[in-house]
Amino acid sequence: MRKWSIAVRLSLLVIMAGIIGFGPAFSVLSSTPDPPTFLFTVAKHYEPLAWLRGADRFSSGANIFLQDNSGRRPLLPGFAASADPTISFDGNSTLFAGKLKAEDHWQIWEVALEVTTHGAAPRRVTSCADDCVRPFYLPDDRVVYARKSAGRFIIEAADRASGKTVQLTSAPGDFLPTDVLRDGRILFEAAYPLGTQGTPELYTVYSDGSGVESYRCDHGPARYSGKQAASGDIVFASSSGLAGFTSSRAKEVRIPAPAGEYAGEIAEAPSGDWLLAWRNGKTPFQLMWWRPGARALRSAAAESNSNVIQPTLVVARTVPKRHPSGLHDWPHANLLCLNAYTSKYKFAAGSLHSVRLYARDSAGTTKVLGTAPVERDGSFFLQVPADQPLQIELLDSSAKTLKRQAGWFWIRAGEQRACVGCHAGPETAPENAVPMILLKSTTPADMTGASTHASSGGH
């Protein structure tokens, strides 16, 4: 058996790591010669997944700090609590969740970074009746954040000039934004199946609330605190450590990082180093520098009895693409399925006969909206209620359930949505064919409840 030198073996590992899309397997340990300015949050207690049950992640309060070449200092000494910092696209301001008094609800605020040392007052952005947290900037002077309503978190976008708000999520469960992607979509976390009390998973939605979908459909272990890296990959915390989604893979890729627990929410420096929150065992989280592939972490910020989390670099960023809304001025929405047989579930040819649609009211009661035909090629076309939880069930010719959706989804008012298949995965491309349901009629089956009877369906 041929013996390889250590240098050759390390070179092979570098090549292998590059193939999976997360850089070299090892790198020489080096300090950051000119560390960038960054913000971070210090919290006595931090529960990353408390939002899953509508609870506060910072039950004992938190405070944002700024660290630069001059040292470390509180960003908002006049606030009883502050957290969730995010930097404007020009790098000059930050949005954050804050409480002026300890008894206040969390609200979204903004402060100009270059004048904080001169006593300039932060400007309040929201006036929520309950907590508003986890803000992000959107193009065109808009912001997105999570607002607590009836004990759970929903995602809302607001136009700061007009004050108009749009609710982006319309399903049971809790939702929390984690990033705004460069393609204009909002990356958020919610339980899987969507609208349940399950395992945290990553989803995307456009800034008008349309086009909601899971980022990947392999639905592995817990995924949360996702951020987009400079490469375009999505990096997140999982129950197995750090992991990510690359453009070349339909499933998650494990990132070979040093052992320990990661809180996600990475910040990537121009040098390529990542600033991330890490801990070993039950000790508090601390901020560490890490060059992807390196064998060790380098300390960036730590507190003996508090968690140091949510690293945010104070740098200008590329403005995400603007999403021109395609919503119509309708009270309902249209849903076209091209082929329900295109699915991770196996259906025998000719077995799909009809589709049944369910809705859920504000009291949590599930009701049947009706059934509609599934054509021989698996296509169906529905007109559905907008901005409320919906669920699909596929039936055979004897009305026996073949598959019922486990979670819930929604469609915005005026949205015309086409899917490749039932749980086909967002990476699946449609066939170049006109669906039979549209050859038969371009009028969708009315499932809005406006008619007194439902379409019975059939071939």
Order of alpha helices (4+ residues) and beta strands (2+ residues): alpha-beta-beta-beta-beta-beta-beta-beta-beta-beta-beta-beta-beta-beta-beta-beta-beta-beta-beta-beta-beta-beta-beta-beta-beta-beta-beta-beta-beta-beta-beta-beta-beta-alpha-beta
